[in-house]
Amino acid sequence: MHVQEWLETVPAVSIYLLVGVVIGLESLGIPLPGEIVLVSSALLASQHGDIDPVVLGACASAGAIIGDSIGYAIGRRGGRPLLAWLGGRFPKHFGPAQIAMAERSFEKWGMWAVFFGRFVALLRIFAGPLAGVLRMPYWKFLIANVFGGILWAGGTTAVIYSVGVVAEAWLKRFSWLGLVAAVLMGVTSMLVLRNRARKSEQQHAAEGPARAPEPDAVAVAD
């Protein structure tokens, strides 16, 4: 079952909690499809009035900020052995190549890696734990975490919701245009066929009197 189809069967409150928990766990360092769940929920909110996009964005932002903060605390406490353990459990996400790339990003960009990492799937998982492992000052991490989380979660919700509303209105308008076009095509076809039938009847009517004298002509000839 598609994510959005499944979300349609869930109450609004449960969707808020689901989005916050999934994004929080992803930010904590567990590879989950947080962005997919957020996008699907925002699209669902654009189609159903029961889901408030503001509440949805707030829950997503809270999940992102809290999850990243917990991930930072775990990373600071666990250190590099934690990354080695994660690499054994999730080699596709926490393998040596992925960790090396994330470390280069943190060394080059510092707190901006936390901020912009929110918009990159791989760094979104790494940002909290790796910032703790690398002993980034918490106040720097918190600033980047808060602003990045709000901008990513709130911005994604707002953009997808707006696109969904516009798309739904456009599709409705398109469906009406399609209906009008179908009606016009039907009426036009009917008029064309009726006009052709009328011309055919007139032609047959004109040919009838012209063919009638033929027997007399034959008789005279005889």
Secondary structure, DSSP 4 states (H G I P E B T S, - for coil): --HHHHHTTS-HHHHHHHHHHHHHHHHHT----HHHHHHHHHHHHHH-TTS-HHHHHHHHHHHHHHHHHHHHHHHHHHHHHHHHHHHHH-HHHHSHHHHHHHHHHHHHHTHHHHHHHTTSHHHHHHHHHHHHHTT--HHHHHHHHHHHHIIIIIHHHHHHHHHHHHHHHHHHHHHHHHHHHHHHHHHHHHHHHHHHHHHHHHHHHHHHHHHTTHHHHHHHH-
